[in-house]
Amino acid sequence: MIERVLHGKVAVVTGGASGIGRSTALRFGEAGASVVVADIDADGAEAVSKELTGRGAAAVAVRTDVTDQATVADAVAIAESEFGRLDIVSCNAGLAGFPTPALDADPDEFDRIFAVNVKGVWHCVRAAVPALRRAGGGAITIVGSVMGERARPGFGAYASSKAAVNHLARTLALELAGDAIRVNALAPVATDTAMLPQFLGPEDPERARAAFIAGIPLGRLAQPEDIADAAVFLSSPAARFITGVVLPVDGGRSV
Ligand SMILES: NC(=O)c1ccc[n+]([C@@H]2O[C@H](COP(=O)([O-])OP(=O)(O)OC[C@H]3O[C@@H](n4cnc5c(N)ncnc54)[C@H](O)[C@@H]3O)[C@@H](O)[C@H]2O)c1
């Protein structure tokens, strides 16, 4: 049980239907926030919203495609119309792909990864900032990746998209500090979600999993809750003087 450090706050979580986003939405609710669960998977978002309300939190689901600025704007508008304000944004929606040498990447998949992982974050921040300003400030957390800081063969498109958003977080932190809007990124290591099989690759997933774990000093993969708890911290008053940070949540992988 975590403390209600987000009591009275209103949050939007993109990609909230699954994995890290789902866990973040649930932790935000547990910490006292009202949550807009925004995902391209409308049924999945609805299920997480129901989970939240079943646990006594205020929540609403909205179908949001982060590549479409208008639907992201809808998610923000719903936060204000349903809950009166917006304080917290988790830009979490993301796509990966099977390991491929960078020069062999499929051009359409390359564009799609950047459209969701990079421009989708930009859409999300652009839509949210006017509402955060109206609330007198806020906290944006972008889900980047440890792969955005440390290269690994086979993930040219994905890792460079994550390097882009890790750095976008730093840039936005400088540009939005005057509005009392903090912007940070999380850099998770391989996390046990629906996305994980793509990182492990189709050939020998058990061997790939063991190799990932061997590179993590704390000796296991991340669980979605590990990342969600860091998102709660960065969104809470306890992190009031932290902005522009790319926080590894990686069991020591990047040390
Ligand atoms: N799983 C990992 O190993 C890992 C490691 C580091 C970073 N990440 C990042 O964490 C974030 C969450 O990933 P996850 O592991 O929970 O994966 P996941 O596949 O379980 O969840 C991703 C969610 O994003 C949603 N989504 C995809 N495209 C979307 C779009 N255009 N608009 C709105 N929603 C969309 C999906 O429907 C899904 O609910 C991603 O940004 C991912 O890159 C994951």
The ligand as a MOL file (V3000), in Angstrom:
LIG
                    3D

  0  0  0     0  0            999 V3000
M  V30 BEGIN CTAB
M  V30 COUNTS 44 48 0 0 0
M  V30 BEGIN ATOM
M  V30 1 N 8.6380 -3.5430 -21.5820 0
M  V30 2 C 9.8790 -3.0950 -21.6130 0
M  V30 3 O 10.8590 -3.8740 -21.5630 0
M  V30 4 C 10.1560 -1.6260 -21.6940 0
M  V30 5 C 11.4500 -1.1680 -21.3630 0
M  V30 6 C 11.7070 0.1810 -21.4350 0
M  V30 7 C 10.6940 1.0700 -21.8230 0
M  V30 8 N 9.4730 0.5810 -22.1370 0 CHG=1
M  V30 9 C 8.4580 1.5550 -22.5520 0
M  V30 10 O 7.3920 1.5120 -21.6440 0
M  V30 11 C 6.1890 1.9850 -22.2880 0
M  V30 12 C 5.0640 1.0100 -22.0070 0
M  V30 13 O 5.3730 -0.2480 -22.6110 0
M  V30 14 P 4.9210 -1.6510 -22.0050 0
M  V30 15 O 6.1310 -2.4330 -21.8170 0
M  V30 16 O 3.9880 -1.4350 -20.8810 0 CHG=-1
M  V30 17 O 4.1720 -2.2490 -23.2950 0
M  V30 18 P 2.6790 -2.7390 -23.5460 0
M  V30 19 O 2.7010 -3.2250 -24.9400 0
M  V30 20 O 2.2320 -3.6430 -22.4520 0
M  V30 21 O 1.8340 -1.4050 -23.4550 0
M  V30 22 C 1.8980 -0.3930 -24.4360 0
M  V30 23 C 0.5420 0.2970 -24.4790 0
M  V30 24 O 0.6250 1.3960 -25.4070 0
M  V30 25 C -0.5620 1.3800 -26.1890 0
M  V30 26 N -0.3460 2.0640 -27.4590 0
M  V30 27 C 0.4110 1.6430 -28.5130 0
M  V30 28 N 0.3140 2.5260 -29.5170 0
M  V30 29 C -0.5040 3.5180 -29.0930 0
M  V30 30 C -0.9940 4.7040 -29.6800 0
M  V30 31 N -0.6820 5.0490 -30.9510 0
M  V30 32 N -1.8010 5.5160 -28.9570 0
M  V30 33 C -2.1560 5.1740 -27.7030 0
M  V30 34 N -1.7550 4.0380 -27.1000 0
M  V30 35 C -0.9330 3.2310 -27.7830 0
M  V30 36 C -0.8840 -0.0900 -26.3700 0
M  V30 37 O -2.2400 -0.2970 -26.7880 0
M  V30 38 C -0.5720 -0.6360 -24.9950 0
M  V30 39 O -1.6930 -0.5570 -24.1380 0
M  V30 40 C 6.5450 2.1190 -23.7640 0
M  V30 41 O 6.8270 3.4720 -24.0580 0
M  V30 42 C 7.7990 1.2820 -23.8830 0
M  V30 43 O 8.6010 1.6710 -24.9710 0
M  V30 44 C 9.1690 -0.7340 -22.0710 0
M  V30 END ATOM
M  V30 BEGIN BOND
M  V30 1 1 1 2
M  V30 2 2 2 3
M  V30 3 1 2 4
M  V30 4 1 4 5
M  V30 5 2 4 44
M  V30 6 2 5 6
M  V30 7 1 6 7
M  V30 8 2 7 8
M  V30 9 1 8 9
M  V30 10 1 8 44
M  V30 11 1 9 10
M  V30 12 1 9 42
M  V30 13 1 10 11
M  V30 14 1 11 12
M  V30 15 1 11 40
M  V30 16 1 12 13
M  V30 17 1 13 14
M  V30 18 2 14 15
M  V30 19 1 14 16
M  V30 20 1 14 17
M  V30 21 1 17 18
M  V30 22 2 18 19
M  V30 23 1 18 20
M  V30 24 1 18 21
M  V30 25 1 21 22
M  V30 26 1 22 23
M  V30 27 1 23 24
M  V30 28 1 23 38
M  V30 29 1 24 25
M  V30 30 1 25 26
M  V30 31 1 25 36
M  V30 32 1 26 27
M  V30 33 1 26 35
M  V30 34 2 27 28
M  V30 35 1 28 29
M  V30 36 1 29 30
M  V30 37 2 29 35
M  V30 38 1 30 31
M  V30 39 2 30 32
M  V30 40 1 32 33
M  V30 41 2 33 34
M  V30 42 1 34 35
M  V30 43 1 36 37
M  V30 44 1 36 38
M  V30 45 1 38 39
M  V30 46 1 40 41
M  V30 47 1 40 42
M  V30 48 1 42 43
M  V30 END BOND
M  V30 END CTAB
M  END
